[in-house]
Each structure stands twice: as structure tokens, then as C-alpha cells.
Amino acid sequence: MSTITPNPIQQSQQKILTINQRINDAANTIISEYTSIVALAPVSGKDRTTTATETYEIECHATSIVRAIEDLLMVSRSLKESWILGQVAFSFQMNDGHA
């Protein structure tokens, strides 16, 4: 039974696409959650129960923002590790047409 090993160029391109998708997903999450927080921010004319409920919602949105930022930090760390190990230079050279 033979296994087919993926082409290194295809692996690099797939890795780049995955990283770009993670960045886009995190950015979209940050924007949408921040928008939700801003929409809930006005307090005037609300009773205490509504204010308490919305405060909890704001905390949940803030937690989602923190998770998205942590994911961006993991992407950054992954890129740094790949660069240090010499895996990124080849990928970027392929995209520039130098390799």
C-alpha cells in the first residue's frame, strides 16, 4: 500500500490559505463582537434588570474578542516558529516567483 506524499509547494500554499482564513475569521469576530458591545453600551432609560442582562452580554462579547485575539497571537507565534525553522522563506519566495 503506497502513500502519496503531498508536494511541498502545495503544502506551503495550503498552510498560507489556512493562516489567511484564521486571520480573517478572527478579524471578523473582533469586529462583530465589538459592534455588539457598542450597540449594548447605552444605559439611559433602562431598568436595573435590563442593564444587568446587557452587562452579562457585554462580558460574553468581550470574552469572544479575547479568544479571537489569542488566536491571532497563536498565528503570529506559528509564523515566527516557521520563519525561525526556515519554512517560511521558501513559501514566500514561491509566491514572489523567485524560487
KAKANOR-V555314 format. One line per field, one symbol per residue. psi: psi as a letter, one per 20 degrees, with the letter a starting at -180 (. if undefined). burial: I if it has 9 or more other C-alpha atoms within 8 Angstrom, else O. A space follows every 50 residues. Layout:
psi->???
burial->???
This chain:
psi->oqqppqphghggghggggghggggggghggghhghhghhigpipjqrhgg ggghgggghgghhhgggghhhhhhggggggghghijhhggghhhhijh.
burial->OOOOOOOOOOIIIOOOOOIOOIIOOIIOIIOOIIOIIOOIOOOOOOOOOO IOOIOOOIOOIIOIIOOIIOIIOOIOOOIOOIIOOOIIOIIOIIOOOOO
